[in-house]
Amino acid sequence: MVTIIQFLLMLGIPALLMYAEKRVKLVEWVGPVILCYLTGMLAATLPIWTPDAGLANLMSGISAILAIPLVLFSTNLQAWKRLAGKTLLSFGLCLVAALLATYAAYQLIGFQMEEGKELAGMTVGVYTGGTVNLNIIAKILGTSPELIGKANLADLLVSSVYLLLLFTVMQRIALLFLPAFQKLKGEDGGTEQQELPLPKGLLGWAKALLLGAVVGGGSLGLGELAGMFISFGDPKDQQMMTYTIALLAVTLVALGLSNKVKIRNLPGTFQLGEYFLLVFCVAIGLMIDVRELADLDKIADLLAFMAIAIYGAIVLHFVLARFFKIDADTVIITSVAAVFSPVFVPPIARVMKNKEIIASGMTTGVIGFVLGSFLGLGLWGLL
């Protein structure tokens, strides 16, 4: 029964909110992304049931692997070229900021910790490419399982605050001191397709879903195949590595296919991709257990270390961006790609109502996956 309710929640709430967005002012004002995220968190705290974390994790993975190609199919890479320079500059500043802030955290707190050097390397990895880099670095350095578990929990708690800001007021704050994103006249990030209303949209959505499933499923299969030849730690870490390979593959393949005009203009792909993004947000919300906040004393030092690292990196990144006159949306989306991985790029772009920057976030997210581990190991070696 719990499984059925959870399925209905994850699949039904996004559809309901997408329908209500253009009809209910409150939903339009708050935004379906925020409401889906909060609905999942609220549902997870209800005392009358315990959500299946495994099912939520599975649905978050499936929805992401479907949403990413569907959203990226409509990307106009030729139009994106004008953004590439500032995008790469912003991401480079983000990497520099992460290295400097983590080094500062080590000098302030980390040097007193038993595995402080290893934690510094892991922290650089997670804030330049995502959680997978934290675990890769930890395995390479032979970090204790206890520190790995605590570091992942501290990262979840500290970064969740930033994620909440991104879903709500971060763009408004950034616009106080950074220039606004400038769109070219008649340009919308290459999203040239029309939205499909029911019932005429069913055939278009079916075609879009089939294409997205082929690309997403094929990439997932590639990840599984690679996992057969790459042995990496325990089953959870192996699964994370396999999924990362699949994520890299689906991003690159979808961006490549977007060069074909017929695919880029295929009606319904972005609309359907947005739906799966909302499914992803509900699933992520269901996996957040706010009751873990009761045990903060056990990881107080880790929380302080990571808070200095992540918020120091964010502030420094935005200050440097101000100096180089980079627009607010580009700074935010490259920060999202570095701190949270490419999966969170489309939902945040939707919150900012800017489809044009999705390609920026996805491409820099892929770069972060590749560079994150090397940067983390480099800082560890330096220390």
C-alpha positions as a Markdown table, in Angstrom:
| # | Residue | x | y | z |
|---|---|---|---|---|
| 1 | Met | 0.0 | 0.0 | 0.0 |
| 2 | Val | 2.8 | 2.4 | 0.9 |
| 3 | Thr | 4.5 | 1.7 | -2.4 |
| 4 | Ile | 1.3 | 2.5 | -4.4 |
| 5 | Ile | 0.8 | 5.8 | -2.4 |
| 6 | Gln | 4.4 | 6.8 | -3.0 |
| 7 | Phe | 4.1 | 6.1 | -6.7 |
| 8 | Leu | 1.0 | 8.2 | -6.9 |
| 9 | Leu | 2.6 | 11.0 | -5.0 |
| 10 | Met | 5.8 | 11.0 | -7.2 |
| 11 | Leu | 3.9 | 10.8 | -10.5 |
| 12 | Gly | 0.7 | 12.6 | -9.6 |
| 13 | Ile | 1.9 | 15.7 | -7.8 |
| 14 | Pro | 4.1 | 17.0 | -10.7 |
| 15 | Ala | 1.2 | 16.5 | -13.2 |
| 16 | Leu | -1.2 | 18.3 | -10.9 |
| 17 | Leu | 1.2 | 21.2 | -10.3 |
| 18 | Met | 2.0 | 21.6 | -14.0 |
| 19 | Tyr | -1.7 | 21.8 | -14.7 |
| 20 | Ala | -2.3 | 24.3 | -11.9 |
| 21 | Glu | 0.7 | 26.5 | -12.8 |
| 22 | Lys | -1.1 | 28.5 | -15.4 |
| 23 | Arg | -4.4 | 28.5 | -13.6 |
| 24 | Val | -3.6 | 29.1 | -9.9 |
| 25 | Lys | -1.7 | 32.3 | -9.1 |
| 26 | Leu | -0.1 | 30.9 | -5.9 |
| 27 | Val | 1.3 | 27.9 | -7.8 |
| 28 | Glu | 2.6 | 30.2 | -10.5 |
| 29 | Trp | 4.2 | 32.5 | -8.0 |
| 30 | Val | 5.9 | 29.9 | -5.8 |
| 31 | Gly | 6.7 | 27.6 | -8.7 |
| 32 | Pro | 6.1 | 23.9 | -9.2 |
| 33 | Val | 9.8 | 23.0 | -8.6 |
| 34 | Ile | 9.7 | 24.4 | -5.0 |
| 35 | Leu | 6.3 | 23.0 | -4.3 |
| 36 | Cys | 7.4 | 19.5 | -5.5 |
| 37 | Tyr | 10.5 | 19.6 | -3.4 |
| 38 | Leu | 8.6 | 20.8 | -0.3 |
| 39 | Thr | 5.8 | 18.3 | -0.9 |
| 40 | Gly | 8.3 | 15.4 | -0.8 |
| 41 | Met | 10.0 | 16.7 | 2.4 |
| 42 | Leu | 6.7 | 17.3 | 4.1 |
| 43 | Ala | 5.4 | 13.8 | 3.1 |
| 44 | Ala | 8.6 | 12.2 | 4.4 |
| 45 | Thr | 8.0 | 13.7 | 7.9 |
| 46 | Leu | 4.4 | 12.5 | 8.3 |
| 47 | Pro | 4.2 | 10.1 | 11.3 |
| 48 | Ile | 1.6 | 7.9 | 9.6 |
| 49 | Trp | 4.0 | 6.3 | 7.2 |
| 50 | Thr | 7.6 | 5.7 | 6.3 |
| 51 | Pro | 8.5 | 6.3 | 2.6 |
| 52 | Asp | 10.5 | 3.7 | 0.9 |
| 53 | Ala | 14.0 | 5.4 | 0.5 |
| 54 | Gly | 15.0 | 2.8 | -2.1 |
| 55 | Leu | 12.0 | 3.4 | -4.3 |
| 56 | Ala | 12.5 | 7.2 | -4.0 |
| 57 | Asn | 16.2 | 6.8 | -5.0 |
| 58 | Leu | 15.3 | 4.6 | -7.9 |
| 59 | Met | 12.6 | 7.1 | -9.2 |
| 60 | Ser | 15.0 | 10.0 | -8.8 |
| 61 | Gly | 17.5 | 8.2 | -11.0 |
| 62 | Ile | 15.0 | 7.1 | -13.6 |
| 63 | Ser | 13.4 | 10.5 | -13.8 |
| 64 | Ala | 16.7 | 12.3 | -14.1 |
| 65 | Ile | 18.0 | 10.0 | -16.8 |
| 66 | Leu | 14.8 | 10.6 | -18.8 |
| 67 | Ala | 14.5 | 14.4 | -18.1 |
| 68 | Ile | 18.1 | 15.3 | -19.1 |
| 69 | Pro | 17.9 | 14.2 | -22.7 |
| 70 | Leu | 14.3 | 15.5 | -23.2 |
| 71 | Val | 15.4 | 18.9 | -21.9 |
| 72 | Leu | 18.6 | 19.0 | -23.9 |
| 73 | Phe | 17.1 | 17.9 | -27.2 |
| 74 | Ser | 15.8 | 21.5 | -27.6 |
| 75 | Thr | 19.2 | 23.1 | -27.0 |
| 76 | Asn | 20.6 | 25.2 | -29.8 |
| 77 | Leu | 24.3 | 24.8 | -29.5 |
| 78 | Gln | 25.0 | 27.3 | -32.2 |
| 79 | Ala | 23.1 | 29.9 | -30.2 |
| 80 | Trp | 24.9 | 28.8 | -27.0 |
| 81 | Lys | 28.3 | 29.6 | -28.4 |
| 82 | Arg | 27.9 | 33.2 | -27.5 |
| 83 | Leu | 27.6 | 32.2 | -23.8 |
| 84 | Ala | 30.5 | 29.7 | -23.8 |
| 85 | Gly | 33.2 | 32.2 | -23.0 |
| 86 | Lys | 31.6 | 33.7 | -19.9 |
| 87 | Thr | 30.3 | 30.3 | -18.9 |
| 88 | Leu | 33.8 | 28.7 | -18.8 |
| 89 | Leu | 35.2 | 31.8 | -17.1 |
| 90 | Ser | 32.5 | 31.6 | -14.4 |
| 91 | Phe | 33.1 | 27.9 | -13.9 |
| 92 | Gly | 36.9 | 28.5 | -13.7 |
| 93 | Leu | 36.3 | 31.1 | -11.0 |
| 94 | Cys | 34.1 | 28.6 | -9.2 |
| 95 | Leu | 36.9 | 26.0 | -9.1 |
| 96 | Val | 39.4 | 28.6 | -7.8 |
| 97 | Ala | 37.0 | 29.7 | -5.1 |
| 98 | Ala | 36.4 | 26.1 | -4.0 |
| 99 | Leu | 40.1 | 25.5 | -3.7 |
| 100 | Leu | 40.8 | 28.7 | -1.8 |
| 101 | Ala | 37.8 | 28.3 | 0.6 |
| 102 | Thr | 38.6 | 24.7 | 1.4 |
| 103 | Tyr | 42.2 | 25.6 | 2.1 |
| 104 | Ala | 41.0 | 28.3 | 4.4 |
| 105 | Ala | 38.7 | 25.8 | 6.2 |
| 106 | Tyr | 41.6 | 23.4 | 6.7 |
| 107 | Gln | 43.8 | 26.2 | 8.2 |
| 108 | Leu | 41.0 | 27.2 | 10.5 |
| 109 | Ile | 39.6 | 23.8 | 11.6 |
| 110 | Gly | 40.8 | 20.9 | 9.5 |
| 111 | Phe | 44.4 | 20.9 | 10.7 |
| 112 | Gln | 43.1 | 19.8 | 14.2 |
| 113 | Met | 41.1 | 16.9 | 12.8 |
| 114 | Glu | 42.5 | 13.4 | 12.6 |
| 115 | Glu | 41.8 | 13.0 | 8.8 |
| 116 | Gly | 41.8 | 16.7 | 8.0 |
| 117 | Lys | 43.9 | 16.6 | 4.9 |
| 118 | Glu | 41.7 | 13.8 | 3.5 |
| 119 | Leu | 38.6 | 15.7 | 4.3 |
| 120 | Ala | 39.9 | 18.8 | 2.5 |
| 121 | Gly | 40.5 | 16.8 | -0.6 |
| 122 | Met | 37.0 | 15.2 | -0.4 |
| 123 | Thr | 35.4 | 18.6 | 0.1 |
| 124 | Val | 37.1 | 20.2 | -3.0 |
| 125 | Gly | 35.9 | 17.2 | -5.0 |
| 126 | Val | 32.3 | 17.4 | -3.9 |
| 127 | Tyr | 32.1 | 21.2 | -4.4 |
| 128 | Thr | 33.6 | 21.1 | -7.9 |
| 129 | Gly | 31.8 | 18.1 | -9.4 |
| 130 | Gly | 29.3 | 16.5 | -7.0 |
| 131 | Thr | 29.0 | 13.8 | -4.4 |
| 132 | Val | 30.5 | 11.1 | -6.6 |
| 133 | Asn | 33.9 | 12.9 | -6.5 |
| 134 | Leu | 33.8 | 12.9 | -2.7 |
| 135 | Asn | 33.5 | 9.2 | -2.6 |
| 136 | Ile | 36.1 | 8.5 | -5.3 |
| 137 | Ile | 38.7 | 10.7 | -3.5 |
| 138 | Ala | 37.8 | 9.0 | -0.2 |
| 139 | Lys | 38.4 | 5.5 | -1.6 |
| 140 | Ile | 41.6 | 6.5 | -3.3 |
| 141 | Leu | 43.0 | 8.0 | -0.1 |
| 142 | Gly | 41.8 | 5.1 | 2.0 |
| 143 | Thr | 39.7 | 7.3 | 4.2 |
| 144 | Ser | 37.9 | 5.6 | 7.1 |
| 145 | Pro | 34.3 | 4.5 | 6.5 |
| 146 | Glu | 33.2 | 6.5 | 9.5 |
| 147 | Leu | 34.5 | 9.8 | 8.0 |
| 148 | Ile | 33.0 | 9.0 | 4.6 |
| 149 | Gly | 29.5 | 8.5 | 6.2 |
| 150 | Lys | 29.7 | 11.6 | 8.3 |
| 151 | Ala | 31.1 | 13.7 | 5.4 |
| 152 | Asn | 28.2 | 12.7 | 3.2 |
| 153 | Leu | 25.7 | 13.6 | 5.9 |
| 154 | Ala | 27.4 | 17.0 | 6.6 |
| 155 | Asp | 27.4 | 17.8 | 2.9 |
| 156 | Leu | 23.7 | 17.0 | 2.7 |
| 157 | Leu | 22.8 | 19.2 | 5.6 |
| 158 | Val | 25.1 | 22.2 | 4.6 |
| 159 | Ser | 24.3 | 22.1 | 0.9 |
| 160 | Ser | 20.5 | 21.8 | 1.5 |
| 161 | Val | 20.5 | 25.3 | 2.9 |
| 162 | Tyr | 22.1 | 26.6 | -0.3 |
| 163 | Leu | 19.7 | 24.5 | -2.4 |
| 164 | Leu | 16.7 | 26.1 | -0.6 |
| 165 | Leu | 18.1 | 29.6 | -1.4 |
| 166 | Leu | 18.5 | 28.6 | -5.0 |
| 167 | Phe | 14.9 | 27.5 | -5.2 |
| 168 | Thr | 13.7 | 30.7 | -3.6 |
| 169 | Val | 15.6 | 34.0 | -3.5 |
| 170 | Met | 19.1 | 33.4 | -4.8 |
| 171 | Gln | 18.5 | 35.0 | -8.2 |
| 172 | Arg | 17.1 | 38.1 | -6.5 |
| 173 | Ile | 20.1 | 38.4 | -4.2 |
| 174 | Ala | 22.6 | 37.9 | -7.1 |
| 175 | Leu | 20.8 | 40.6 | -9.2 |
| 176 | Leu | 21.5 | 43.1 | -6.4 |
| 177 | Phe | 25.2 | 43.2 | -7.4 |
| 178 | Leu | 25.6 | 41.2 | -10.7 |
| 179 | Pro | 24.2 | 42.2 | -14.1 |
| 180 | Ala | 21.1 | 40.6 | -15.5 |
| 181 | Phe | 21.3 | 37.9 | -18.1 |
| 182 | Gln | 20.9 | 39.4 | -21.6 |
| 183 | Lys | 18.9 | 37.3 | -24.1 |
| 184 | Leu | 19.2 | 37.9 | -27.8 |
| 185 | Lys | 16.0 | 39.2 | -29.5 |
| 186 | Gly | 13.9 | 36.2 | -30.4 |
| 187 | Glu | 16.2 | 33.7 | -28.7 |
| 188 | Asp | 15.1 | 31.3 | -26.0 |
| 189 | Gly | 17.9 | 29.0 | -25.5 |
| 190 | Gly | 17.2 | 27.1 | -28.7 |
| 191 | Thr | 13.8 | 26.0 | -27.3 |
| 192 | Glu | 12.0 | 26.6 | -30.6 |
| 193 | Gln | 9.3 | 23.9 | -30.2 |
| 194 | Gln | 5.7 | 24.5 | -29.4 |
| 195 | Glu | 4.0 | 23.1 | -26.3 |
| 196 | Leu | 1.5 | 20.4 | -26.9 |
| 197 | Pro | -2.0 | 20.5 | -25.3 |
| 198 | Leu | -4.1 | 17.4 | -24.6 |
| 199 | Pro | -5.3 | 15.4 | -26.4 |
| 200 | Lys | -3.4 | 16.4 | -29.5 |
| 201 | Gly | -0.1 | 16.3 | -27.5 |
| 202 | Leu | -0.3 | 12.6 | -26.8 |
| 203 | Leu | 1.3 | 11.4 | -30.0 |
| 204 | Gly | 4.0 | 14.0 | -29.8 |
| 205 | Trp | 4.7 | 13.2 | -26.2 |
| 206 | Ala | 4.8 | 9.5 | -27.1 |
| 207 | Lys | 7.5 | 10.2 | -29.7 |
| 208 | Ala | 9.4 | 12.4 | -27.3 |
| 209 | Leu | 9.2 | 9.8 | -24.5 |
| 210 | Leu | 10.4 | 7.0 | -26.8 |
| 211 | Leu | 13.4 | 9.0 | -28.0 |
| 212 | Gly | 14.3 | 10.1 | -24.4 |
| 213 | Ala | 13.9 | 6.5 | -23.2 |
| 214 | Val | 16.2 | 5.2 | -26.0 |
| 215 | Val | 18.9 | 7.8 | -25.2 |
| 216 | Gly | 18.6 | 7.5 | -21.5 |
| 217 | Gly | 18.3 | 3.7 | -21.4 |
| 218 | Gly | 21.2 | 3.3 | -23.8 |
| 219 | Ser | 23.4 | 5.6 | -21.7 |
| 220 | Leu | 22.4 | 3.7 | -18.5 |
| 221 | Gly | 23.3 | 0.4 | -20.3 |
| 222 | Leu | 26.6 | 1.9 | -21.2 |
| 223 | Gly | 27.2 | 2.8 | -17.6 |
| 224 | Glu | 26.4 | -0.8 | -16.5 |
| 225 | Leu | 28.7 | -2.2 | -19.2 |
| 226 | Ala | 31.5 | 0.1 | -18.0 |
| 227 | Gly | 30.8 | -1.0 | -14.5 |
| 228 | Met | 31.5 | -4.6 | -15.5 |
| 229 | Phe | 35.1 | -3.7 | -16.3 |
| 230 | Ile | 35.7 | -1.0 | -13.7 |
| 231 | Ser | 35.7 | -2.4 | -10.1 |
| 232 | Phe | 35.2 | 0.4 | -7.6 |
| 233 | Gly | 34.7 | -0.2 | -3.9 |
| 234 | Asp | 31.5 | -1.5 | -2.3 |
| 235 | Pro | 28.2 | -1.9 | -4.2 |
| 236 | Lys | 27.0 | 1.6 | -3.4 |
| 237 | Asp | 30.1 | 3.2 | -4.7 |
| 238 | Gln | 30.0 | 1.0 | -7.8 |
| 239 | Gln | 26.4 | 2.0 | -8.4 |
| 240 | Met | 27.3 | 5.7 | -8.1 |
| 241 | Met | 30.2 | 5.3 | -10.5 |
| 242 | Thr | 28.0 | 3.4 | -13.0 |
| 243 | Tyr | 25.3 | 6.1 | -12.8 |
| 244 | Thr | 27.9 | 8.9 | -13.2 |
| 245 | Ile | 29.2 | 7.3 | -16.4 |
| 246 | Ala | 25.5 | 7.1 | -17.6 |
| 247 | Leu | 24.9 | 10.7 | -16.8 |
| 248 | Leu | 28.0 | 11.8 | -18.7 |
| 249 | Ala | 26.9 | 9.7 | -21.7 |
| 250 | Val | 23.3 | 10.9 | -21.7 |
| 251 | Thr | 24.4 | 14.6 | -21.6 |
| 252 | Leu | 26.9 | 14.3 | -24.4 |
| 253 | Val | 24.6 | 12.2 | -26.6 |
| 254 | Ala | 21.6 | 14.5 | -26.1 |
| 255 | Leu | 23.6 | 17.6 | -26.9 |
| 256 | Gly | 24.9 | 15.9 | -30.0 |
| 257 | Leu | 21.4 | 15.0 | -31.2 |
| 258 | Ser | 20.2 | 18.5 | -30.5 |
| 259 | Asn | 22.3 | 19.6 | -33.6 |
| 260 | Lys | 19.7 | 17.8 | -35.8 |
| 261 | Val | 16.9 | 20.3 | -36.5 |
| 262 | Lys | 14.2 | 17.6 | -36.6 |
| 263 | Ile | 15.0 | 16.5 | -33.1 |
| 264 | Arg | 15.5 | 20.0 | -31.8 |
| 265 | Asn | 12.1 | 21.1 | -33.1 |
| 266 | Leu | 10.3 | 17.9 | -32.0 |
| 267 | Pro | 7.2 | 19.2 | -30.2 |
| 268 | Gly | 6.8 | 18.2 | -26.5 |
| 269 | Thr | 10.3 | 17.2 | -25.5 |
| 270 | Phe | 11.0 | 20.1 | -23.2 |
| 271 | Gln | 7.4 | 20.0 | -21.8 |
| 272 | Leu | 7.8 | 16.3 | -21.0 |
| 273 | Gly | 11.3 | 16.8 | -19.7 |
| 274 | Glu | 10.0 | 19.4 | -17.2 |
| 275 | Tyr | 7.5 | 16.8 | -15.9 |
| 276 | Phe | 10.2 | 14.3 | -15.2 |
| 277 | Leu | 12.2 | 17.1 | -13.5 |
| 278 | Leu | 9.3 | 17.6 | -11.1 |
| 279 | Val | 9.1 | 13.9 | -10.5 |
| 280 | Phe | 12.8 | 14.1 | -9.6 |
| 281 | Cys | 12.2 | 16.9 | -7.1 |
| 282 | Val | 9.4 | 15.0 | -5.3 |
| 283 | Ala | 11.6 | 11.9 | -5.1 |
| 284 | Ile | 14.6 | 13.9 | -3.7 |
| 285 | Gly | 12.3 | 15.6 | -1.1 |
| 286 | Leu | 11.1 | 12.1 | 0.0 |
| 287 | Met | 14.7 | 11.1 | 0.7 |
| 288 | Ile | 15.5 | 14.1 | 3.0 |
| 289 | Asp | 15.0 | 13.1 | 6.6 |
| 290 | Val | 14.9 | 16.3 | 8.7 |
| 291 | Arg | 15.0 | 14.1 | 11.9 |
| 292 | Glu | 18.8 | 13.7 | 11.3 |
| 293 | Leu | 19.1 | 17.3 | 12.5 |
| 294 | Ala | 18.7 | 16.0 | 16.0 |
| 295 | Asp | 22.2 | 14.4 | 15.9 |
| 296 | Leu | 24.1 | 17.5 | 14.8 |
| 297 | Asp | 26.5 | 17.3 | 17.8 |
| 298 | Lys | 28.1 | 14.2 | 16.4 |
| 299 | Ile | 29.2 | 16.0 | 13.2 |
| 300 | Ala | 29.6 | 19.5 | 14.5 |
| 301 | Asp | 33.2 | 19.8 | 13.4 |
| 302 | Leu | 32.5 | 18.5 | 10.0 |
| 303 | Leu | 29.5 | 20.9 | 9.6 |
| 304 | Ala | 31.7 | 23.8 | 10.5 |
| 305 | Phe | 34.5 | 22.7 | 8.1 |
| 306 | Met | 32.1 | 22.2 | 5.2 |
| 307 | Ala | 30.1 | 25.4 | 6.0 |
| 308 | Ile | 33.3 | 27.5 | 5.7 |
| 309 | Ala | 34.3 | 25.6 | 2.5 |
| 310 | Ile | 31.0 | 25.8 | 0.6 |
| 311 | Tyr | 29.8 | 29.2 | 1.7 |
| 312 | Gly | 33.3 | 30.7 | 1.5 |
| 313 | Ala | 33.5 | 29.3 | -2.1 |
| 314 | Ile | 30.1 | 30.7 | -3.0 |
| 315 | Val | 30.8 | 34.2 | -1.7 |
| 316 | Leu | 34.2 | 34.3 | -3.3 |
| 317 | His | 32.8 | 33.0 | -6.6 |
| 318 | Phe | 30.2 | 35.7 | -6.7 |
| 319 | Val | 32.7 | 38.4 | -5.7 |
| 320 | Leu | 35.1 | 37.4 | -8.5 |
| 321 | Ala | 32.1 | 37.2 | -10.9 |
| 322 | Arg | 31.3 | 40.8 | -10.0 |
| 323 | Phe | 34.9 | 41.8 | -10.8 |
| 324 | Phe | 34.7 | 40.1 | -14.2 |
| 325 | Lys | 31.1 | 41.4 | -14.8 |
| 326 | Ile | 29.5 | 38.0 | -15.3 |
| 327 | Asp | 25.7 | 37.9 | -15.3 |
| 328 | Ala | 23.8 | 36.5 | -12.3 |
| 329 | Asp | 22.1 | 33.6 | -14.1 |
| 330 | Thr | 25.4 | 32.3 | -15.5 |
| 331 | Val | 27.1 | 32.5 | -12.1 |
| 332 | Ile | 24.3 | 30.7 | -10.4 |
| 333 | Ile | 24.0 | 27.9 | -12.9 |
| 334 | Thr | 27.7 | 27.2 | -12.9 |
| 335 | Ser | 27.7 | 27.1 | -9.1 |
| 336 | Val | 24.8 | 24.6 | -9.2 |
| 337 | Ala | 26.7 | 22.4 | -11.7 |
| 338 | Ala | 29.8 | 22.4 | -9.4 |
| 339 | Val | 28.1 | 22.0 | -6.0 |
| 340 | Phe | 25.2 | 19.7 | -6.9 |
| 341 | Ser | 26.1 | 18.1 | -10.3 |
| 342 | Pro | 24.2 | 18.6 | -13.6 |
| 343 | Val | 21.1 | 16.8 | -12.4 |
| 344 | Phe | 20.0 | 19.9 | -10.6 |
| 345 | Val | 20.7 | 22.3 | -13.4 |
| 346 | Pro | 17.4 | 22.1 | -15.3 |
| 347 | Pro | 15.2 | 22.6 | -12.1 |
| 348 | Ile | 17.2 | 25.6 | -11.1 |
| 349 | Ala | 17.1 | 27.0 | -14.6 |
| 350 | Arg | 13.3 | 26.6 | -14.5 |
| 351 | Val | 13.1 | 28.5 | -11.2 |
| 352 | Met | 15.1 | 31.4 | -12.8 |
| 353 | Lys | 12.8 | 31.1 | -15.9 |
| 354 | Asn | 15.8 | 30.9 | -18.2 |
| 355 | Lys | 16.0 | 27.9 | -20.5 |
| 356 | Glu | 19.0 | 29.3 | -22.4 |
| 357 | Ile | 21.5 | 28.6 | -19.6 |
| 358 | Ile | 20.7 | 24.9 | -19.3 |
| 359 | Ala | 23.4 | 24.0 | -21.8 |
| 360 | Ser | 25.9 | 26.1 | -19.8 |
| 361 | Gly | 25.1 | 24.2 | -16.6 |
| 362 | Met | 25.2 | 20.8 | -18.2 |
| 363 | Thr | 28.5 | 21.3 | -20.0 |
| 364 | Thr | 30.3 | 22.7 | -17.0 |
| 365 | Gly | 28.8 | 20.0 | -14.9 |
| 366 | Val | 30.4 | 17.4 | -17.1 |
| 367 | Ile | 33.7 | 19.2 | -16.8 |
| 368 | Gly | 33.3 | 19.3 | -13.0 |
| 369 | Phe | 32.8 | 15.5 | -12.9 |
| 370 | Val | 36.1 | 15.1 | -14.8 |
| 371 | Leu | 38.2 | 17.7 | -12.9 |
| 372 | Gly | 36.7 | 17.4 | -9.4 |
| 373 | Ser | 38.7 | 14.3 | -8.3 |
| 374 | Phe | 42.0 | 15.6 | -9.7 |
| 375 | Leu | 41.5 | 19.0 | -7.9 |
| 376 | Gly | 40.7 | 17.2 | -4.6 |
| 377 | Leu | 43.7 | 14.9 | -4.8 |
| 378 | Gly | 45.8 | 17.9 | -5.8 |
| 379 | Leu | 44.9 | 19.8 | -2.7 |
| 380 | Trp | 45.4 | 16.8 | -0.5 |
| 381 | Gly | 48.9 | 16.4 | -2.0 |
| 382 | Leu | 49.7 | 20.0 | -1.4 |
| 383 | Leu | 48.6 | 19.8 | 2.2 |
